[in-house]
């Protein structure tokens, strides 16, 4: 009897060490669902909630910084832009990544041309010494930031190449290097606009998609460390504005905008100053409606407001993960991963900058900040991901009532 008890005790596991890979495997098993339209629908609701909150924050900002006539014009403009973003999302939902796959060579060429046009008159629209915008001659003054589109196009192209290469994606010379070459071309074009943050975001999204697509981790990681670290080091040494921003981050240089933003974020306490009652926008703190909108949320809605925004983005990440893991077709899964990663990383960088965890960088918070290019491109990226879910859903359930009715007619 004693021997039997001893054997049972020896067979019973004392404990299991949880490794990072084991944790990720468990998370993946919990996240995966059979029908991707379930997380896609929830992701769509989260994006609508963020866009609605963004509309409220933009109207709040305009309430005390515009004249009554300008205020109502801003409200109409914000409403129309956000309705347009929903329309773009629904259009991308119908297309999906597969709908753009045959057009990728043309989109790559078009995006490269747009990135060059930011330096050429009469298309360039320089702001604060940076050449990041193209002004389209359409009667009204309409500007567009090509680097936002470039990130989406490069992700789609890398996903397509990974699938077409098959097993050759593991080969450095025929797999990784050609993809890395085109990525570096776009990285360089965005970098010379003096947009270090945008270029690094493009590089991280492309390399992450490449790695998930099967490329070896060592060359991909080495490329990120060598290129990213080298560029950041060189910029901090030889580019005055980058050196100044890094000095601001370390507290070596005092900057009114950075300190004012942190004060606005901290001034809200638990419940905030109240909707449209924030005062820092009128105290000389610039770009609270765009590059530092998270500070505006903290000032007016307090800690609870920032928690609400962060909760929405955590929900975005969770439903994005469930959506990606539920897709059956490899190209669409890779493309969806890169597209949703690009939106989530941009949000993460914005929050880090506002909270003082990263050097100052003019990067908007998707769906909340003022900025038409960011809103439209982010909506387009999410719409394409939702379109991938729609295609898989139709493959899983081909005999839907709508299809049956169409076939009987």
KETI-807223 format. One line per field, with one value per residue (C-alpha): x, y, z; residue number from 1. Coordinates in pm, 1 decimal, always signed. Layout:
! residues N
px: (X,...)
py: (Y,...)
pz: (Z,...)
resi: (NUM,...)
//
This chain:
! residues 409
px: (+0.0,+281.7,+456.4,+142.5,+112.2,+477.1,+429.1,+126.6,+317.4,+608.8,+375.7,+193.5,+356.9,+500.2,+488.7,+546.2,+762.0,+575.2,+799.6,+720.1,+656.6,+425.6,+238.1,+200.1,+79.7,-183.9,-289.6,-318.9,-536.8,-767.6,-785.6,-861.0,-1225.0,-1389.8,-1561.5,-1346.4,-1654.7,-1717.7,-1397.7,-1423.1,-1763.5,-1634.5,-1327.1,-1552.9,-1752.2,-1430.6,-1314.4,-1652.6,-1629.4,-1280.4,-1394.0,-1694.3,-1472.5,-1237.2,-1525.1,-1624.7,-1267.5,-1227.0,-1551.8,-1447.3,-1117.5,-1290.3,-1540.5,-1285.8,-1037.5,-1273.8,-1529.5,-1894.0,-1900.0,-1567.2,-1685.1,-1989.2,-1778.5,-1531.3,-1814.2,-1950.3,-1603.3,-1526.6,-1862.8,-1819.4,-1461.8,-1561.3,-1857.6,-1618.1,-1382.5,-1667.2,-1743.0,-1378.2,-1380.2,-1689.4,-1534.9,-1218.0,-1440.7,-1578.0,-1229.4,-1024.5,-650.6,-725.0,-900.2,-579.1,-336.6,-320.9,-277.4,+17.8,+291.5,+98.1,+32.7,+402.1,+499.5,+227.1,+327.6,+694.5,+597.9,+391.7,+683.7,+902.5,+638.9,+665.5,+989.7,+867.5,+683.6,+389.3,+295.8,+504.5,+347.8,+627.9,+541.6,+788.1,+1077.4,+944.9,+841.4,+574.7,+270.3,+158.9,-80.7,-327.9,-435.8,-809.8,-929.6,-946.5,-628.9,-618.4,-305.5,-215.4,+63.0,+201.8,+404.4,+80.3,-19.3,+335.5,+318.2,+1.3,+132.3,+466.0,+289.2,+61.9,+356.9,+568.9,+277.3,+230.0,+600.9,+619.1,+334.1,+470.3,+819.3,+692.1,+987.1,+1230.9,+1130.2,+1381.9,+1661.2,+1844.4,+1965.4,+1646.3,+1394.2,+1490.5,+1722.3,+1481.5,+1204.1,+1445.2,+1570.4,+1227.6,+1146.8,+1467.3,+1381.6,+1053.3,+1218.7,+1473.4,+1213.4,+1015.7,+1329.5,+1454.7,+1125.3,+1272.6,+1011.0,+1217.9,+917.5,+718.1,+1012.2,+1083.9,+717.5,+720.8,+1038.6,+904.4,+572.2,+745.2,+1002.6,+738.1,+523.7,+832.8,+917.9,+563.4,+561.4,+844.9,+1166.7,+1440.0,+1432.7,+1808.9,+1855.1,+1527.6,+1615.0,+1970.0,+1835.6,+1608.0,+1882.5,+2147.2,+1931.8,+1709.1,+1982.3,+2224.4,+1975.0,+1869.0,+2231.7,+2326.2,+2017.7,+2087.2,+2441.7,+2404.0,+2038.5,+1981.1,+1606.5,+1642.1,+1931.0,+1718.0,+1420.4,+1631.3,+1775.5,+1417.9,+1338.3,+1637.3,+1547.3,+1864.4,+1666.9,+1349.8,+1064.2,+736.8,+532.4,+657.1,+625.4,+286.8,+160.5,+267.2,+102.6,-219.3,-219.4,-153.6,-396.7,-708.5,-681.3,-945.2,-1243.1,-1080.1,-1161.4,-1480.0,-1573.4,-1465.2,-1327.4,-961.2,-747.7,-404.9,-508.6,-547.2,-223.8,+6.4,+35.6,+17.9,-112.8,-332.7,-593.3,-356.9,-7.9,-99.7,-470.0,-418.5,-313.0,-636.2,-830.1,-643.5,-700.2,-1074.7,-1180.7,-914.8,-765.4,-1097.7,-1092.5,-738.3,-832.6,-1128.0,-905.8,-646.6,-921.3,-1047.8,-699.1,-649.7,-981.3,-855.5,-544.5,-740.1,-996.3,-720.2,-532.0,-845.3,-918.6,-569.0,-555.9,-895.5,-811.6,-753.1,-577.9,-208.5,-178.4,-483.3,-369.2,-24.5,-168.0,-422.0,-149.9,+64.2,-227.5,-364.6,-12.9,+53.1,-254.4,-184.8,+184.3,+99.0,-137.9,+125.5,+388.9,+145.5,+60.4,+427.3,+523.8,+244.5,+330.6,+698.6,+810.6,+950.1,+1113.1,+870.9,+736.1,+457.6,+244.3,-133.1,-353.0,-560.9,-934.1,-899.8,-656.9,-735.0,-583.3,-761.0,-481.7,-433.0,-807.6,-871.9,-566.3,-626.8,-990.2,-876.9,-633.0,-897.3,-1149.8,-913.0,-868.0,-1245.0,-1267.5,-1034.8,-1271.7,-1569.7,-1402.8,-1321.8,-1677.3,-1823.9,-1597.8,-1707.0,-2077.1,-2144.1,-2516.8,-2621.9,-2980.6,-2862.0,-2668.3,-2961.0,-3195.7,-2953.7,-2913.8,-3291.9,-3334.3)
py: (+0.0,+239.5,+153.8,+236.6,+576.7,+646.6,+561.1,+790.0,+1076.5,+1022.2,+1027.7,+1344.2,+1653.0,+1879.6,+2188.5,+2309.3,+2603.0,+2841.5,+2957.8,+3245.0,+3005.2,+2795.8,+3108.1,+3213.4,+2866.9,+2871.6,+3221.4,+3115.4,+2818.2,+3039.2,+3305.6,+3085.7,+3055.8,+2866.1,+3159.0,+3476.0,+3694.6,+3676.9,+3861.1,+4072.5,+4204.9,+4291.0,+4455.6,+4669.4,+4779.0,+4872.3,+5084.0,+5259.8,+5331.7,+5478.9,+5689.8,+5818.9,+5908.1,+6080.0,+6284.0,+6393.0,+6495.5,+6691.9,+6881.8,+6946.5,+7090.8,+7308.8,+7441.0,+7671.0,+7726.2,+7827.5,+8100.1,+7984.0,+7977.1,+7792.9,+7551.7,+7432.6,+7407.0,+7189.5,+6971.6,+6919.0,+6847.5,+6595.4,+6423.9,+6398.7,+6272.5,+6000.3,+5897.0,+5882.4,+5662.3,+5419.0,+5415.5,+5343.1,+5064.2,+4906.9,+4936.2,+4766.1,+4505.0,+4414.7,+4406.4,+4227.8,+4167.7,+3926.4,+4202.1,+4408.2,+4124.2,+4155.4,+4532.0,+4518.1,+4591.8,+4901.6,+5009.3,+4973.1,+5192.0,+5449.8,+5474.5,+5520.0,+5804.2,+5970.2,+5946.7,+6126.0,+6392.5,+6523.5,+6694.7,+6827.2,+7151.1,+7211.9,+6894.9,+6930.1,+7078.9,+7128.6,+7185.7,+7274.5,+7183.4,+6831.6,+6707.0,+6450.2,+6571.7,+6583.4,+6861.2,+6739.1,+7005.2,+6944.6,+7302.0,+7292.2,+7254.3,+6879.4,+6726.4,+6360.5,+6182.4,+5904.1,+5739.1,+5619.0,+5443.0,+5312.0,+5112.3,+4934.7,+4864.0,+4725.8,+4492.0,+4358.4,+4313.2,+4130.5,+3899.4,+3821.1,+3749.7,+3520.0,+3309.8,+3299.9,+3204.0,+2903.2,+2713.1,+2954.0,+3216.9,+3049.0,+3122.1,+3444.2,+3528.2,+3446.5,+3503.1,+3758.7,+3989.6,+4083.3,+4159.9,+4350.3,+4551.1,+4689.0,+4751.0,+4953.3,+5160.8,+5267.3,+5301.4,+5539.7,+5744.8,+5798.4,+5860.7,+6144.7,+6323.9,+6357.9,+6115.0,+5877.4,+5744.4,+5670.9,+5499.4,+5283.3,+5186.6,+5081.4,+4877.6,+4700.3,+4612.1,+4479.6,+4272.7,+4136.8,+4025.0,+3874.6,+3680.2,+3551.1,+3459.7,+3213.6,+3413.3,+3314.4,+3507.7,+3568.9,+3766.6,+3951.5,+4044.8,+4133.9,+4358.5,+4538.8,+4590.3,+4690.3,+4920.1,+5060.2,+5098.5,+5244.1,+5498.6,+5605.7,+5640.6,+5838.5,+6059.1,+6132.6,+6237.6,+6423.4,+6535.3,+6838.9,+6798.6,+6430.3,+6506.9,+6776.7,+6543.4,+6273.8,+6539.1,+6638.6,+6276.6,+6248.3,+6579.0,+6753.3,+7016.1,+7181.5,+7198.9,+7375.3,+7144.6,+6825.1,+6955.6,+7111.3,+6785.5,+6589.0,+6848.4,+6825.5,+6446.8,+6458.5,+6741.4,+6535.6,+6328.2,+6055.5,+6216.8,+6497.1,+6864.2,+6781.9,+6755.4,+7070.4,+7224.2,+7156.7,+7468.3,+7366.0,+7405.3,+7777.3,+7799.6,+7755.1,+7374.0,+7292.0,+6983.7,+6860.6,+6767.2,+6555.2,+6446.3,+6462.9,+6383.0,+6118.7,+6404.1,+6585.6,+6273.6,+6259.0,+6627.0,+6629.2,+6273.4,+6191.3,+5854.3,+5686.2,+5832.2,+5711.3,+5367.0,+5363.0,+5439.1,+5181.9,+4923.8,+4983.9,+4929.7,+4614.9,+4489.3,+4584.0,+4370.6,+4074.4,+4065.8,+4126.3,+3823.5,+3608.4,+3724.0,+3648.5,+3304.0,+3212.4,+3282.0,+2979.2,+3128.8,+3205.9,+3527.2,+3682.4,+3577.6,+3732.4,+4049.4,+4086.2,+4039.5,+4315.5,+4553.0,+4532.2,+4541.8,+4869.8,+5031.5,+4894.1,+4991.6,+5346.0,+5371.0,+5228.6,+5478.9,+5769.0,+5668.4,+5615.0,+5958.4,+6134.6,+5949.5,+6042.8,+5683.5,+5762.0,+6064.5,+6324.0,+6213.4,+6362.5,+6049.3,+6052.4,+5818.5,+5624.5,+5707.3,+5971.3,+6232.4,+6505.9,+6408.4,+6286.0,+6067.7,+5871.2,+5819.3,+5707.1,+5480.4,+5320.5,+5258.3,+5111.1,+4877.1,+4755.2,+4718.9,+4495.2,+4276.8,+4252.1,+4160.4,+3865.3,+3746.0,+3782.3,+3566.2,+3289.6,+3307.4,+3264.7,+2965.5,+2806.3,+2879.4,+2895.0,+2824.2,+3144.1,+3268.9,+3554.0,+3315.6,+3073.9,+3351.6,+3473.6,+3124.2,+3066.4,+3391.6)
pz: (+0.0,+87.0,-239.3,-434.7,-268.7,-341.4,-708.4,-731.5,-573.7,-812.4,-1114.4,-1006.0,-1160.2,-895.9,-1114.4,-1467.6,-1565.2,-1794.2,-2078.8,-2311.8,-2600.3,-2382.3,-2279.6,-2643.4,-2741.9,-2467.8,-2569.1,-2933.5,-2841.9,-2637.7,-2907.7,-3208.4,-3313.6,-3595.7,-3767.2,-3800.8,-3847.9,-3473.6,-3371.7,-3689.8,-3585.2,-3239.2,-3389.9,-3608.6,-3300.3,-3116.2,-3410.5,-3425.6,-3051.4,-3091.4,-3385.7,-3190.7,-2895.5,-3137.5,-3279.4,-2927.4,-2839.5,-3163.0,-3110.3,-2750.5,-2870.4,-3129.5,-2874.4,-2709.2,-2991.6,-3273.8,-3329.1,-3332.7,-3713.8,-3728.4,-3458.0,-3652.7,-3965.5,-3773.3,-3639.4,-3990.1,-4124.8,-3851.9,-3897.3,-4274.1,-4244.4,-3999.2,-4211.3,-4506.5,-4302.6,-4234.2,-4606.9,-4684.4,-4426.3,-4585.0,-4932.7,-4809.3,-4642.8,-4984.0,-5138.8,-4875.7,-4921.4,-5207.2,-5401.2,-5412.3,-5470.5,-5850.1,-5819.6,-5580.0,-5841.3,-5953.1,-5593.4,-5506.9,-5802.0,-5728.8,-5364.3,-5454.5,-5690.8,-5417.4,-5175.8,-5430.5,-5502.1,-5144.9,-5257.2,-5594.1,-5665.0,-5692.3,-5505.6,-5192.4,-4880.7,-4628.3,-4264.0,-3989.6,-4218.4,-4290.2,-4634.9,-4549.6,-4740.4,-5101.5,-5196.7,-5456.6,-5711.9,-5685.4,-5648.9,-5269.8,-5065.1,-5006.8,-4855.2,-4821.0,-4629.5,-4854.6,-4577.1,-4415.8,-4737.7,-4791.1,-4469.0,-4586.4,-4937.1,-4813.6,-4569.2,-4845.6,-5081.2,-4820.0,-4736.5,-5106.2,-5156.6,-4853.1,-4991.2,-5346.2,-5229.4,-5035.4,-4887.5,-5053.5,-4798.7,-4564.9,-4811.7,-4729.7,-5081.0,-5274.1,-4995.6,-4733.2,-4928.8,-5214.0,-4964.7,-4744.7,-5044.8,-5136.3,-4770.8,-4734.5,-5042.4,-4886.0,-4545.7,-4695.8,-4882.7,-4562.1,-4358.0,-4580.6,-4521.8,-4172.1,-4044.8,-3831.9,-3641.6,-3955.6,-4123.2,-3816.5,-3793.8,-4159.9,-4105.6,-3795.5,-3962.9,-4277.5,-4086.7,-3848.4,-4142.5,-4302.6,-3986.5,-3933.9,-4303.3,-4250.8,-4287.8,-4046.4,-3725.2,-3701.8,-4027.6,-3974.2,-3617.2,-3713.6,-3991.3,-3748.1,-3491.2,-3744.1,-3957.9,-3687.8,-3429.7,-3683.2,-3811.7,-3462.9,-3353.1,-3664.1,-3635.4,-3269.7,-3359.6,-3689.5,-3723.7,-3500.1,-3448.5,-3354.0,-3118.8,-2960.5,-2915.0,-2753.7,-2521.9,-2432.1,-2349.6,-2115.3,-1953.0,-2070.3,-2265.3,-2137.0,-2388.3,-2320.1,-2540.6,-2377.1,-2020.7,-2098.6,-2242.7,-1935.4,-1711.6,-1913.3,-1885.0,-1509.3,-1432.9,-1493.8,-1173.6,-1160.2,-1333.7,-1532.1,-1569.3,-1758.0,-2122.8,-2313.8,-1990.3,-2053.7,-2030.4,-2158.8,-2523.9,-2459.3,-2259.1,-2557.1,-2568.0,-2942.6,-3123.8,-2839.0,-3099.1,-3307.9,-3198.5,-2826.5,-2820.7,-2549.8,-2317.8,-2405.4,-2304.2,-1973.4,-1904.6,-1971.6,-1883.4,-1625.8,-1544.3,-1619.7,-1970.6,-2039.1,-1903.0,-2139.7,-2437.8,-2331.8,-2275.0,-2628.4,-2768.1,-2561.4,-2700.6,-3047.7,-2994.1,-2857.0,-3138.2,-3394.7,-3260.0,-3270.4,-3624.0,-3755.9,-3595.2,-3740.4,-4105.1,-4325.9,-4630.4,-4569.8,-4769.8,-4608.5,-4260.5,-4315.2,-4467.0,-4187.0,-3926.6,-4077.9,-4135.9,-3782.5,-3636.9,-3817.8,-3661.3,-3311.7,-3316.6,-3418.6,-3122.4,-2888.8,-3003.0,-2957.9,-2600.6,-2514.0,-2647.2,-2459.3,-2137.3,-2171.4,-2232.7,-2579.6,-2743.6,-2886.2,-3222.4,-3432.1,-3459.6,-3441.4,-3238.5,-3494.9,-3498.3,-3222.1,-3354.7,-3601.8,-3935.7,-4244.4,-4386.6,-4064.2,-4019.5,-4377.0,-4405.4,-4063.7,-4159.2,-4491.0,-4313.4,-4069.2,-4351.3,-4547.6,-4238.5,-4198.3,-4566.6,-4507.2,-4234.9,-4469.7,-4734.4,-4487.1,-4348.8,-4696.4,-4758.2,-4430.5,-4479.6,-4855.7,-4820.8,-4648.4,-4695.7,-4918.3,-5145.2,-5161.7,-5264.8,-5528.3,-5673.6,-5689.3,-5880.1)
resi: (1,2,3,4,5,6,7,8,9,10,11,12,13,14,15,16,17,18,19,20,21,22,23,24,25,26,27,28,29,30,31,32,33,34,35,36,37,38,39,40,41,42,43,44,45,46,47,48,49,50,51,52,53,54,55,56,57,58,59,60,61,62,63,64,65,66,67,68,69,70,71,72,73,74,75,76,77,78,79,80,81,82,83,84,85,86,87,88,89,90,91,92,93,94,95,96,97,98,99,100,101,102,103,104,105,106,107,108,109,110,111,112,113,114,115,116,117,118,119,120,121,122,123,124,125,126,127,128,129,130,131,132,133,134,135,136,137,138,139,140,141,142,143,144,145,146,147,148,149,150,151,152,153,154,155,156,157,158,159,160,161,162,163,164,165,166,167,168,169,170,171,172,173,174,175,176,177,178,179,180,181,182,183,184,185,186,187,188,189,190,191,192,193,194,195,196,197,198,199,200,201,202,203,204,205,206,207,208,209,210,211,212,213,214,215,216,217,218,219,220,221,222,223,224,225,226,227,228,229,230,231,232,233,234,235,236,237,238,239,240,241,242,243,244,245,246,247,248,249,250,251,252,253,254,255,256,257,258,259,260,261,262,263,264,265,266,267,268,269,270,271,272,273,274,275,276,277,278,279,280,281,282,283,284,285,286,287,288,289,290,291,292,293,294,295,296,297,298,299,300,301,302,303,304,305,306,307,308,309,310,311,312,313,314,315,316,317,318,319,320,321,322,323,324,325,326,327,328,329,330,331,332,333,334,335,336,337,338,339,340,341,342,343,344,345,346,347,348,349,350,351,352,353,354,355,356,357,358,359,360,361,362,363,364,365,366,367,368,369,370,371,372,373,374,375,376,377,378,379,380,381,382,383,384,385,386,387,388,389,390,391,392,393,394,395,396,397,398,399,400,401,402,403,404,405,406,407,408,409)
//
